């Protein structure tokens, strides 16, 4: 869909206002495994730096645990990359019952 120049200018001005107000969220690139401390590139193109990660759901540090990674590989090898839809539509796999 094409937008007129007036519409594009309207959006561009709004984005500039959001930036001027300090409310624009720049991309932060995570360059390490998820943990309490991560390595990020921020702003884009900057040197990597270590920061505390307060926004991951990895509270127990298990997403990088070798046993969890091994189990994930075994699951990929035997079942592929998860369900192709939600369980309500596709059904429940036998491995769900095992859990």
N, CA, C and O atoms as a printed pandas DataFrame, in Angstrom:
     atom_number atom_name residue_name chain_id  residue_number  x_coord  y_coord  z_coord
0              1         N          UNK        A               1    0.851   -1.167    0.000
1              2        CA          UNK        A               1    0.000    0.000    0.000
2              3         C          UNK        A               1    0.903    1.237    0.000
3              4         O          UNK        A               1    1.830    1.338    0.802
4              5         N          UNK        A               2    0.628    2.145   -0.881
5              6        CA          UNK        A               2    1.428    3.364   -0.978
6              7         C          UNK        A               2    0.786    4.462   -0.146
7              8         O          UNK        A               2   -0.438    4.587   -0.100
8              9         N          UNK        A               3    1.614    5.247    0.501
9             10        CA          UNK        A               3    1.136    6.377    1.287
10            11         C          UNK        A               3    1.537    7.668    0.600
11            12         O          UNK        A               3    2.576    7.741   -0.057
12            13         N          UNK        A               4    0.714    8.671    0.755
13            14        CA          UNK        A               4    1.038    9.978    0.185
14            15         C          UNK        A               4    2.199   10.598    0.955
15            16         O          UNK        A               4    2.512   10.174    2.068
16            17         N          UNK        A               5    2.829   11.594    0.365
17            18        CA          UNK        A               5    3.915   12.297    1.050
18            19         C          UNK        A               5    3.426   12.956    2.331
19            20         O          UNK        A               5    4.153   13.012    3.322
20            21         N          UNK        A               6    2.187   13.459    2.311
21            22        CA          UNK        A               6    1.629   14.058    3.531
22            23         C          UNK        A               6    1.546   13.037    4.655
23            24         O          UNK        A               6    1.882   13.338    5.801
24            25         N          UNK        A               7    1.097   11.824    4.325
25            26        CA          UNK        A               7    0.977   10.774    5.329
26            27         C          UNK        A               7    2.356   10.356    5.836
27            28         O          UNK        A               7    2.556   10.180    7.038
28            29         N          UNK        A               8    3.306   10.199    4.912
29            30        CA          UNK        A               8    4.674    9.847    5.314
30            31         C          UNK        A               8    5.269   10.909    6.221
31            32         O          UNK        A               8    5.915   10.579    7.216
32            33         N          UNK        A               9    5.062   12.177    5.895
33            34        CA          UNK        A               9    5.570   13.272    6.721
34            35         C          UNK        A               9    4.903   13.281    8.095
35            36         O          UNK        A               9    5.552   13.551    9.105
36            37         N          UNK        A              10    3.616   12.988    8.126
37            38        CA          UNK        A              10    2.905   12.924    9.395
38            39         C          UNK        A              10    3.538   11.875   10.314
39            40         O          UNK        A              10    3.788   12.138   11.491
40            41         N          UNK        A              11    3.794   10.686    9.762
41            42        CA          UNK        A              11    4.412    9.617   10.551
42            43         C          UNK        A              11    5.843    9.962   10.933
43            44         O          UNK        A              11    6.254    9.725   12.068
44            45         N          UNK        A              12    6.602   10.518   10.002
45            46        CA          UNK        A              12    7.994   10.891   10.281
46            47         C          UNK        A              12    8.057   11.922   11.402
47            48         O          UNK        A              12    8.911   11.830   12.283
48            49         N          UNK        A              13    7.163   12.897   11.372
49            50        CA          UNK        A              13    7.121   13.915   12.429
50            51         C          UNK        A              13    6.745   13.314   13.775
51            52         O          UNK        A              13    7.290   13.698   14.809
52            53         N          UNK        A              14    5.821   12.382   13.756
53            54        CA          UNK        A              14    5.417   11.729   15.006
54            55         C          UNK        A              14    6.566   10.926   15.597
55            56         O          UNK        A              14    6.786   10.954   16.808
56            57         N          UNK        A              15    7.295   10.215   14.754
57            58        CA          UNK        A              15    8.452    9.447   15.225
58            59         C          UNK        A              15    9.512   10.385   15.796
59            60         O          UNK        A              15   10.103   10.083   16.833
60            61         N          UNK        A              16    9.757   11.492   15.150
61            62        CA          UNK        A              16   10.727   12.466   15.668
62            63         C          UNK        A              16   10.293   13.004   17.023
63            64         O          UNK        A              16   11.123   13.192   17.912
64            65         N          UNK        A              17    8.999   13.253   17.185
65            66        CA          UNK        A              17    8.483   13.729   18.475
66            67         C          UNK        A              17    8.712   12.675   19.559
67            68         O          UNK        A              17    9.117   12.999   20.675
68            69         N          UNK        A              18    8.450   11.421   19.219
69            70        CA          UNK        A              18    8.663   10.325   20.180
70            71         C          UNK        A              18   10.140   10.262   20.559
71            72         O          UNK        A              18   10.466   10.078   21.732
72            73         N          UNK        A              19   11.029   10.411   19.590
73            74        CA          UNK        A              19   12.474   10.418   19.872
74            75         C          UNK        A              19   12.852   11.606   20.752
75            76         O          UNK        A              19   13.590   11.456   21.725
76            77         N          UNK        A              20   12.338   12.792   20.402
77            78        CA          UNK        A              20   12.636   14.002   21.177
78            79         C          UNK        A              20   12.155   13.876   22.623
79            80         O          UNK        A              20   12.775   14.418   23.538
80            81         N          UNK        A              21   11.062   13.166   22.821
81            82        CA          UNK        A              21   10.508   12.972   24.169
82            83         C          UNK        A              21   11.231   11.862   24.939
83            84         O          UNK        A              21   10.913   11.592   26.097
84            85         N          UNK        A              22   12.217   11.213   24.275
85            86        CA          UNK        A              22   12.968   10.142   24.928
86            87         C          UNK        A              22   12.197    8.849   25.068
87            88         O          UNK        A              22   12.510    8.029   25.932
88            89         N          UNK        A              23   11.189    8.655   24.227
89            90        CA          UNK        A              23   10.337    7.464   24.332
90            91         C          UNK        A              23   10.566    6.442   23.217
91            92         O          UNK        A              23    9.905    5.404   23.181
92            93         N          UNK        A              24   11.489    6.728   22.320
93            94        CA          UNK        A              24   11.756    5.828   21.194
94            95         C          UNK        A              24   12.642    4.689   21.661
95            96         O          UNK        A              24   13.658    4.917   22.318
96            97         N          UNK        A              25   12.261    3.459   21.325
97            98        CA          UNK        A              25   13.036    2.289   21.739
98            99         C          UNK        A              25   13.942    1.863   20.588
99           100         O          UNK        A              25   13.476    1.374   19.559
100          101         N          UNK        A              26   15.231    2.056   20.782
101          102        CA          UNK        A              26   16.218    1.629   19.784
102          103         C          UNK        A              26   16.410    0.118   19.874
103          104         O          UNK        A              26   16.176   -0.485   20.922
104          105         N          UNK        A              27   16.841   -0.488   18.765
105          106        CA          UNK        A              27   17.141   -1.925   18.781
106          107         C          UNK        A              27   18.375   -2.184   19.612
107          108         O          UNK        A              27   19.365   -1.458   19.525
108          109         N          UNK        A              28   18.305   -3.229   20.421
109          110        CA          UNK        A              28   19.468   -3.708   21.169
110          111         C          UNK        A              28   19.725   -5.140   20.702
111          112         O          UNK        A              28   18.841   -5.994   20.767
112          113         N          UNK        A              29   20.929   -5.385   20.239
113          114        CA          UNK        A              29   21.264   -6.709   19.733
114          115         C          UNK        A              29   21.974   -7.492   20.828
115          116         O          UNK        A              29   23.018   -7.071   21.327
116          117         N          UNK        A              30   21.406   -8.627   21.195
117          118        CA          UNK        A              30   22.012   -9.494   22.202
118          119         C          UNK        A              30   22.989  -10.414   21.483
119          120         O          UNK        A              30   22.610  -11.126   20.553
120          121         N          UNK        A              31   24.237  -10.398   21.910
121          122        CA          UNK        A              31   25.309  -11.120   21.221
122          123         C          UNK        A              31   25.878  -12.240   22.082
123          124         O          UNK        A              31   27.020  -12.652   21.881
124          125         N          UNK        A              32   25.110  -12.732   23.025
125          126        CA          UNK        A              32   25.553  -13.820   23.900
126          127         C          UNK        A              32   24.334  -14.650   24.276
127          128         O          UNK        A              32   23.203  -14.321   23.916
128          129         N          UNK        A              33   24.583  -15.722   25.000
129          130        CA          UNK        A              33   23.443  -16.503   25.493
130          131         C          UNK        A              33   22.704  -15.687   26.549
131          132         O          UNK        A              33   23.270  -14.789   27.172
132          133         N          UNK        A              34   21.417  -16.023   26.738
133          134        CA          UNK        A              34   20.618  -15.329   27.745
134          135         C          UNK        A              34   21.075  -15.764   29.126
135          136         O          UNK        A              34   21.174  -16.956   29.419
136          137         N          UNK        A              35   21.348  -14.789   29.960
137          138        CA          UNK        A              35   21.783  -15.054   31.327
138          139         C          UNK        A              35   21.507  -13.797   32.135
139          140         O          UNK        A              35   20.911  -12.853   31.618
140          141         N          UNK        A              36   21.925  -13.768   33.384
141          142        CA          UNK        A              36   21.747  -12.567   34.204
142          143         C          UNK        A              36   22.586  -11.417   33.663
143          144         O          UNK        A              36   22.218  -10.250   33.800
144          145         N          UNK        A              37   23.715  -11.753   33.047
145          146        CA          UNK        A              37   24.559  -10.756   32.395
146          147         C          UNK        A              37   24.670  -11.143   30.931
147          148         O          UNK        A              37   24.962  -12.297   30.615
148          149         N          UNK        A              38   24.441  -10.192   30.037
149          150        CA          UNK        A              38   24.495  -10.467   28.605
150          151         C          UNK        A              38   25.424   -9.470   27.924
151          152         O          UNK        A              38   25.753   -8.422   28.479
152          153         N          UNK        A              39   25.832   -9.815   26.727
153          154        CA          UNK        A              39   26.657   -8.928   25.911
154          155         C          UNK        A              39   25.751   -8.329   24.846
155          156         O          UNK        A              39   25.053   -9.055   24.137
156          157         N          UNK        A              40   25.762   -6.992   24.733
157          158        CA          UNK        A              40   24.886   -6.330   23.779
158          159         C          UNK        A              40   25.661   -5.380   22.876
159          160         O          UNK        A              40   26.733   -4.884   23.220
160          161         N          UNK        A              41   25.074   -5.151   21.714
161          162        CA          UNK        A              41   25.527   -4.102   20.808
162          163         C          UNK        A              41   24.441   -3.031   20.847
163          164         O          UNK        A              41   23.348   -3.223   20.314
164          165         N          UNK        A              42   24.750   -1.913   21.478
165          166        CA          UNK        A              42   23.780   -0.832   21.617
166          167         C          UNK        A              42   24.500    0.473   21.834
167          168         O          UNK        A              42   25.327    0.580   22.740
168          169         N          UNK        A              43   24.207    1.464   21.029
169          170        CA          UNK        A              43   23.319    1.442   19.878
170          171         C          UNK        A              43   23.905    0.629   18.731
171          172         O          UNK        A              43   25.052    0.186   18.792
172          173         N          UNK        A              44   23.118    0.440   17.701
173          174        CA          UNK        A              44   23.548   -0.350   16.554
174          175         C          UNK        A              44   24.888    0.154   16.034
175          176         O          UNK        A              44   25.060    1.348   15.786
176          177         N          UNK        A              45   25.838   -0.769   15.872
177          178        CA          UNK        A              45   27.161   -0.422   15.374
178          179         C          UNK        A              45   28.177   -0.148   16.469
179          180         O          UNK        A              45   29.369   -0.031   16.185
180          181         N          UNK        A              46   27.731   -0.045   17.713
181          182        CA          UNK        A              46   28.643    0.235   18.827
182          183         C          UNK        A              46   29.405   -1.027   19.212
183          184         O          UNK        A              46   29.018   -2.135   18.840
184          185         N          UNK        A              47   30.487   -0.852   19.955
185          186        CA          UNK        A              47   31.238   -1.998   20.471
186          187         C          UNK        A              47   30.359   -2.769   21.459
187          188         O          UNK        A              47   29.503   -2.190   22.128
188          189         N          UNK        A              48   30.583   -4.069   21.537
189          190        CA          UNK        A              48   29.815   -4.894   22.470
190          191         C          UNK        A              48   30.170   -4.533   23.904
191          192         O          UNK        A              48   31.321   -4.219   24.208
192          193         N          UNK        A              49   29.176   -4.579   24.783
193          194        CA          UNK        A              49   29.433   -4.342   26.196
194          195         C          UNK        A              49   28.566   -5.276   27.020
195          196         O          UNK        A              49   27.514   -5.725   26.565
196          197         N          UNK        A              50   29.012   -5.567   28.239
197          198        CA          UNK        A              50   28.254   -6.434   29.142
198          199         C          UNK        A              50   27.320   -5.592   29.983
199          200         O          UNK        A              50   27.707   -4.546   30.504
200          201         N          UNK        A              51   26.069   -6.060   30.114
201          202        CA          UNK        A              51   25.067   -5.376   30.916
202          203         C          UNK        A              51   24.280   -6.408   31.709
203          204         O          UNK        A              51   24.272   -7.589   31.363
204          205         N          UNK        A              52   23.624   -5.967   32.762
205          206        CA          UNK        A              52   22.729   -6.843   33.502
206          207         C          UNK        A              52   21.433   -6.992   32.719
207          208         O          UNK        A              52   20.936   -6.029   32.135
208          209         N          UNK        A              53   20.895   -8.196   32.710
209          210        CA          UNK        A              53   19.694   -8.514   31.946
210          211         C          UNK        A              53   18.517   -8.666   32.900
211          212         O          UNK        A              53   18.398   -9.682   33.586
212          213         N          UNK        A              54   17.653   -7.667   32.946
213          214        CA          UNK        A              54   16.497   -7.698   33.840
214          215         C          UNK        A              54   15.211   -8.097   33.128
215          216         O          UNK        A              54   14.142   -8.064   33.736
216          217         N          UNK        A              55   15.288   -8.471   31.860
217          218        CA          UNK        A              55   14.051   -8.708   31.122
218          219         C          UNK        A              55   13.923  -10.118   30.554
219          220         O          UNK        A              55   13.047  -10.348   29.720
220          221         N          UNK        A              56   14.740  -11.050   30.959
221          222        CA          UNK        A              56   14.619  -12.427   30.481
222          223         C          UNK        A              56   13.828  -13.247   31.489
223          224         O          UNK        A              56   13.795  -12.924   32.676
224          225         N          UNK        A              57   13.197  -14.303   31.012
225          226        CA          UNK        A              57   12.484  -15.218   31.894
226          227         C          UNK        A              57   13.369  -16.390   32.301
227          228         O          UNK        A              57   12.867  -17.460   32.645
228          229         N          UNK        A              58   14.661  -16.194   32.264
229          230        CA          UNK        A              58   15.618  -17.253   32.556
230          231         C          UNK        A              58   16.111  -17.120   34.000
231          232         O          UNK        A              58   17.316  -17.105   34.250
232          233         N          UNK        A              59   15.184  -17.023   34.935
233          234        CA          UNK        A              59   15.533  -16.749   36.330
234          235         C          UNK        A              59   16.443  -17.806   36.944
235          236         O          UNK        A              59   17.289  -17.491   37.780
236          237         N          UNK        A              60   16.272  -19.049   36.533
237          238        CA          UNK        A              60   17.071  -20.127   37.101
238          239         C          UNK        A              60   18.321  -20.423   36.288
239          240         O          UNK        A              60   19.101  -21.302   36.654
240          241         N          UNK        A              61   18.520  -19.709   35.203
241          242        CA          UNK        A              61   19.704  -19.910   34.381
242          243         C          UNK        A              61   19.703  -21.232   33.635
243          244         O          UNK        A              61   20.766  -21.763   33.313
244          245         N          UNK        A              62   18.516  -21.772   33.356
245          246        CA          UNK        A              62   18.448  -23.095   32.730
246          247         C          UNK        A              62   18.483  -23.057   31.203
247          248         O          UNK        A              62   18.751  -24.082   30.577
248          249         N          UNK        A              63   18.219  -21.903   30.585
249          250        CA          UNK        A              63   18.139  -21.888   29.120
250          251         C          UNK        A              63   19.478  -22.204   28.462
251          252         O          UNK        A              63   19.512  -22.571   27.288
252          253         N          UNK        A              64   20.571  -22.069   29.190
253          254        CA          UNK        A              64   21.892  -22.380   28.648
254          255         C          UNK        A              64   22.527  -23.593   29.329
255          256         O          UNK        A              64   23.690  -23.916   29.085
256          257         N          UNK        A              65   21.763  -24.249   30.170
257          258        CA          UNK        A              65   22.312  -25.400   30.899
258          259         C          UNK        A              65   22.576  -26.544   29.916
259          260         O          UNK        A              65   21.722  -26.840   29.081
260          261         N          UNK        A              66   23.726  -27.182   29.998
261          262        CA          UNK        A              66   24.077  -28.252   29.043
262          263         C          UNK        A              66   23.040  -29.367   28.975
263          264         O          UNK        A              66   22.788  -29.894   27.891
264          265         N          UNK        A              67   22.434  -29.741   30.092
265          266        CA          UNK        A              67   21.428  -30.819   30.067
266          267         C          UNK        A              67   20.165  -30.386   29.312
267          268         O          UNK        A              67   19.553  -31.187   28.606
268          269         N          UNK        A              68   19.785  -29.127   29.466
269          270        CA          UNK        A              68   18.604  -28.615   28.763
270          271         C          UNK        A              68   18.888  -28.533   27.272
271          272         O          UNK        A              68   18.033  -28.889   26.461
272          273         N          UNK        A              69   20.069  -28.072   26.900
273          274        CA          UNK        A              69   20.450  -27.992   25.486
274          275         C          UNK        A              69   20.491  -29.384   24.869
275          276         O          UNK        A              69   20.030  -29.585   23.746
276          277         N          UNK        A              70   21.043  -30.343   25.605
277          278        CA          UNK        A              70   21.111  -31.739   25.118
278          279         C          UNK        A              70   19.711  -32.295   24.896
279          280         O          UNK        A              70   19.446  -32.930   23.875
280          281         N          UNK        A              71   18.808  -32.057   25.856
281          282        CA          UNK        A              71   17.433  -32.546   25.729
282          283         C          UNK        A              71   16.725  -31.882   24.552
283          284         O          UNK        A              71   15.944  -32.527   23.851
284          285         N          UNK        A              72   16.995  -30.600   24.335
285          286        CA          UNK        A              72   16.384  -29.903   23.199
286          287         C          UNK        A              72   16.857  -30.500   21.882
287          288         O          UNK        A              72   16.063  -30.684   20.960
288          289         N          UNK        A              73   18.147  -30.803   21.792
289          290        CA          UNK        A              73   18.675  -31.445   20.577
290          291         C          UNK        A              73   18.017  -32.800   20.356
291          292         O          UNK        A              73   17.653  -33.135   19.229
292          293         N          UNK        A              74   17.863  -33.568   21.405
293          294        CA          UNK        A              74   17.218  -34.884   21.283
294          295         C          UNK        A              74   15.777  -34.734   20.816
295          296         O          UNK        A              74   15.305  -35.518   19.993
296          297         N          UNK        A              75   15.072  -33.721   21.341
297          298        CA          UNK        A              75   13.701  -33.472   20.905
298          299         C          UNK        A              75   13.627  -33.071   19.443
299          300         O          UNK        A              75   12.746  -33.533   18.717
300          301         N          UNK        A              76   14.540  -32.217   19.004
301          302        CA          UNK        A              76   14.577  -31.823   17.599
302          303         C          UNK        A              76   14.854  -33.022   16.701
303          304         O          UNK        A              76   14.255  -33.160   15.635
304          305         N          UNK        A              77   15.770  -33.891   17.140
305          306        CA          UNK        A              77   16.129  -35.061   16.334
306          307         C          UNK        A              77   14.973  -36.043   16.200
307          308         O          UNK        A              77   14.828  -36.695   15.166
308          309         N          UNK        A              78   14.151  -36.152   17.236
309          310        CA          UNK        A              78   13.080  -37.163   17.206
310          311         C          UNK        A              78   11.720  -36.602   16.791
311          312         O          UNK        A              78   10.905  -37.335   16.231
312          313         N          UNK        A              79   11.451  -35.299   17.058
313          314        CA          UNK        A              79   10.109  -34.757   16.814
314          315         C          UNK        A              79   10.080  -33.524   15.914
315          316         O          UNK        A              79    9.001  -33.050   15.560
316          317         N          UNK        A              80   11.237  -33.001   15.542
317          318        CA          UNK        A              80   11.247  -31.773   14.752
318          319         C          UNK        A              80   11.072  -30.556   15.647
319          320         O          UNK        A              80   11.242  -30.634   16.863
320          321         N          UNK        A              81   10.734  -29.440   15.034
321          322        CA          UNK        A              81   10.672  -28.177   15.753
322          323         C          UNK        A              81    9.251  -27.899   16.256
323          324         O          UNK        A              81    8.581  -26.990   15.766
324          325         N          UNK        A              82    8.813  -28.661   17.202
325          326        CA          UNK        A              82    7.564  -28.394   17.897
326          327         C          UNK        A              82    6.316  -28.686   17.087
327          328         O          UNK        A              82    6.377  -29.217   15.978
328          329         N          UNK        A              83    5.184  -28.326   17.671
329          330        CA          UNK        A              83    3.891  -28.519   17.026
330          331         C          UNK        A              83    3.767  -27.538   15.862
331          332         O          UNK        A              83    4.383  -26.472   15.864
332          333         N          UNK        A              84    2.975  -27.909   14.887
333          334        CA          UNK        A              84    2.757  -27.023   13.752
334          335         C          UNK        A              84    1.579  -26.091   13.993
335          336         O          UNK        A              84    1.256  -25.253   13.151
336          337         N          UNK        A              85    0.951  -26.239   15.125
337          338        CA          UNK        A              85   -0.140  -25.364   15.532
338          339         C          UNK        A              85   -0.346  -25.584   17.024
339          340         O          UNK        A              85    0.500  -26.183   17.688
340          341         N          UNK        A              86   -1.447  -25.109   17.545
341          342        CA          UNK        A              86   -1.718  -25.289   18.975
342          343         C          UNK        A              86   -2.273  -26.681   19.237
343          344         O          UNK        A              86   -2.839  -27.305   18.339
344          345         N          UNK        A              87   -2.116  -27.168   20.453
345          346        CA          UNK        A              87   -2.564  -28.522   20.800
346          347         C          UNK        A              87   -4.063  -28.701   20.583
347          348         O          UNK        A              87   -4.507  -29.799   20.248
348          349         N          UNK        A              88   -4.845  -27.647   20.767
349          350        CA          UNK        A              88   -6.296  -27.732   20.572
350          351         C          UNK        A              88   -6.637  -28.139   19.144
351          352         O          UNK        A              88   -7.611  -28.856   18.914
352          353         N          UNK        A              89   -5.838  -27.681   18.187
353          354        CA          UNK        A              89   -6.088  -27.992   16.780
354          355         C          UNK        A              89   -5.387  -29.280   16.367
355          356         O          UNK        A              89   -6.006  -30.142   15.743
356          357         N          UNK        A              90   -4.097  -29.428   16.706
357          358        CA          UNK        A              90   -3.287  -30.553   16.243
358          359         C          UNK        A              90   -3.471  -31.806   17.082
359          360         O          UNK        A              90   -3.315  -32.921   16.582
360          361         N          UNK        A              91   -3.796  -31.632   18.328
361          362        CA          UNK        A              91   -3.847  -32.762   19.245
362          363         C          UNK        A              91   -2.667  -32.719   20.200
363          364         O          UNK        A              91   -1.756  -31.904   20.050
364          365         N          UNK        A              92   -2.695  -33.591   21.165
365          366        CA          UNK        A              92   -1.642  -33.662   22.171
366          367         C          UNK        A              92   -0.686  -34.783   21.812
367          368         O          UNK        A              92   -1.116  -35.903   21.539
368          369         N          UNK        A              93    0.596  -34.495   21.811
369          370        CA          UNK        A              93    1.581  -35.542   21.529
370          371         C          UNK        A              93    1.739  -36.445   22.752
371          372         O          UNK        A              93    1.490  -36.039   23.888
372          373         N          UNK        A              94    2.157  -37.668   22.485
373          374        CA          UNK        A              94    2.362  -38.607   23.578
374          375         C          UNK        A              94    3.411  -38.109   24.571
375          376         O          UNK        A              94    3.339  -38.420   25.760
376          377         N          UNK        A              95    4.382  -37.339   24.088
377          378        CA          UNK        A              95    5.420  -36.849   24.989
378          379         C          UNK        A              95    4.884  -35.792   25.959
379          380         O          UNK        A              95    5.478  -35.566   27.014
380          381         N          UNK        A              96    3.772  -35.148   25.613
381          382        CA          UNK        A              96    3.122  -34.233   26.548
382          383         C          UNK        A              96    2.613  -35.008   27.773
383          384         O          UNK        A              96    2.744  -34.553   28.909
384          385         N          UNK        A              97    2.033  -36.180   27.518
385          386        CA          UNK        A              97    1.523  -37.002   28.627
386          387         C          UNK        A              97    2.668  -37.454   29.526
387          388         O          UNK        A              97    2.512  -37.546   30.744
388          389         N          UNK        A              98    3.823  -37.738   28.915
389          390        CA          UNK        A              98    4.974  -38.190   29.707
390          391         C          UNK        A              98    5.426  -37.118   30.682
391          392         O          UNK        A              98    5.893  -37.436   31.776
392          393         N          UNK        A              99    5.294  -35.855   30.306
393          394        CA          UNK        A              99    5.688  -34.781   31.212
394          395         C          UNK        A              99    4.862  -34.813   32.468
395          396         O          UNK        A              99    5.052  -33.979   33.354
